[in-house]
Amino acid sequence: MRRIFSQRPGRLVPLAYLVGWLTGTALLLLPAATTPGNHTGWWQASFTAMSALCITGLAVVDTATHWSPLGQVVILVLVQLGGFGIMTLTSMLLFHVVRRVDHRTARLAQTETRSTITGIENIPRRILTMTMTAEGAIMVLLTGRFLCLGSSCPPPCGAASSTPSRPSTMPASRSTRTISSASTPTPS
């Protein structure tokens, strides 16, 4: 198996997506992945898993109400894995392009970016470290923002608000007022 991928590494990416898609589909088909009263067919689970893995964001059912917390975690993990895979693949392709650049240009790029060109085996680890650092910083900032707005903590994933929604107190925008006044008939 290792020999096949060392001879043709291009087969690894489609195989990884196939395994991720089938695993995600199987996990989303579990009864525990949906909320009570909802049924998930193979096509719904398959489309949702592939959409999450390819980070397109398309959904055939309402994610917040159809999927249980387990289903939402599966979708979140698939999005994370898909994003990690796309970033890693893009970086590896860029690495191969940079390796084809002459030595003088590579040194100039190293000097400008204050980095070193390391082996291809370090790329996934560096991407994972940068991703986790950025997402952790954003999480801290958003948590602080939620606390400043008076929320005790952010609502859990997919939890519907138990308080009735209030009508907006914001004034209508200028374009809305223009449209609404243009549509009212003028007295003759």
Order of alpha helices (4+ residues) and beta strands (2+ residues): alpha-alpha-alpha-alpha-alpha-alpha-alpha-alpha
